[in-house]
Amino acid sequence: MDFLVEMTTHVPPGISQDAVDDMLLREAARARELAAEGHLLRLWRPPLAPGQWRTLGLFAADEADQLEQKLTSMPLRIWRTDTVTQLAQHPNDPGLGSAVSEFLTTLTITVPSGTKDAEVDDRKAREAVRAAELAGQGRLLRLWTPSNAPGVWRTLGLWGADDQGDLMSILQSLPLYDWMTVDATPLLVHPSDPANGRA
């Protein structure tokens, strides 16, 4: 199963730059090992405020305990806090893809009260068709359903777009868009991302 992990690192006061550099080298080496084992799928950097040190990681593990073992094996874990979201497969997920610019979205769908089931079913069917079209165009890269959101209709998506405006145009083409609340995070290249061939 897949897990999205938000990793926030706080270097303790008094740590030398040499010690930080050594830790980063060991972290990159461990990331390569986890990628080779098939546990680390992707790494990204969200936009950072001054002084922030955050990474988003997509990991695969048989269960949460195995993921925890893998996260604990990473050298930076001693300075890091992790927020884990377990992901379930989404029926419209196109599988792995690639794009020049990537965005992580959280789409929360709220069906207006009084909406007939037939309309919900129709929109969901049209959404699946549109998702397949966008996947074929390389715009929709992955979709997941967070399993820690019972009773909430939420989808996490990985998208390829030229910029934020292009992303919003893509999302507005979705049949469910007018029922969505969108939270979009632009993703930057992480030097240890297994997908960039340099990890």
HUTAPE-V857483 format. One record per residue. N is the residue number from 0. RES is the residue in one letter. OMEGA is omega in whole degrees, 0 to 359 (999 if undefined). Layout:
BEGIN
N/RES/OMEGA  N/RES/OMEGA
END
This chain:
BEGIN
0/M/182  1/D/178  2/F/171  3/L/183  4/V/173  5/E/185  6/M/180  7/T/184  8/T/175  9/H/178  10/V/181  11/P/177  12/P/176  13/G/179  14/I/182  15/S/178  16/Q/177  17/D/179  18/A/177  19/V/180  20/D/178  21/D/180  22/M/180  23/L/177  24/L/179  25/R/177  26/E/179  27/A/178  28/A/179  29/R/177  30/A/178  31/R/179  32/E/180  33/L/176  34/A/180  35/A/178  36/E/182  37/G/180  38/H/178  39/L/183  40/L/182  41/R/171  42/L/176  43/W/171  44/R/172  45/P/177  46/P/186  47/L/170  48/A/178  49/P/179  50/G/179  51/Q/178  52/W/183  53/R/177  54/T/170  55/L/180  56/G/173  57/L/184  58/F/173  59/A/178  60/A/179  61/D/182  62/E/183  63/A/180  64/D/178  65/Q/177  66/L/180  67/E/177  68/Q/181  69/K/179  70/L/180  71/T/181  72/S/182  73/M/185  74/P/182  75/L/183  76/R/181  77/I/179  78/W/195  79/R/167  80/T/183  81/D/172  82/T/187  83/V/172  84/T/177  85/Q/184  86/L/174  87/A/180  88/Q/177  89/H/183  90/P/180  91/N/182  92/D/181  93/P/185  94/G/185  95/L/177  96/G/179  97/S/180  98/A/178  99/V/178  100/S/182  101/E/179  102/F/173  103/L/180  104/T/166  105/T/180  106/L/178  107/T/184  108/I/176  109/T/180  110/V/180  111/P/179  112/S/180  113/G/179  114/T/181  115/K/180  116/D/181  117/A/179  118/E/177  119/V/180  120/D/180  121/D/181  122/R/179  123/K/179  124/A/179  125/R/177  126/E/179  127/A/179  128/V/181  129/R/178  130/A/179  131/A/178  132/E/181  133/L/176  134/A/179  135/G/179  136/Q/183  137/G/180  138/R/177  139/L/185  140/L/179  141/R/172  142/L/176  143/W/171  144/T/178  145/P/184  146/S/180  147/N/181  148/A/181  149/P/178  150/G/180  151/V/179  152/W/185  153/R/179  154/T/170  155/L/181  156/G/172  157/L/189  158/W/171  159/G/181  160/A/179  161/D/181  162/D/183  163/Q/179  164/G/178  165/D/178  166/L/182  167/M/176  168/S/178  169/I/183  170/L/180  171/Q/178  172/S/181  173/L/180  174/P/180  175/L/189  176/Y/185  177/D/173  178/W/188  179/M/161  180/T/188  181/V/169  182/D/185  183/A/178  184/T/174  185/P/183  186/L/180  187/L/180  188/V/173  189/H/184  190/P/180  191/S/180  192/D/180  193/P/183  194/A/183  195/N/174  196/G/180  197/R/184  198/A/999
END
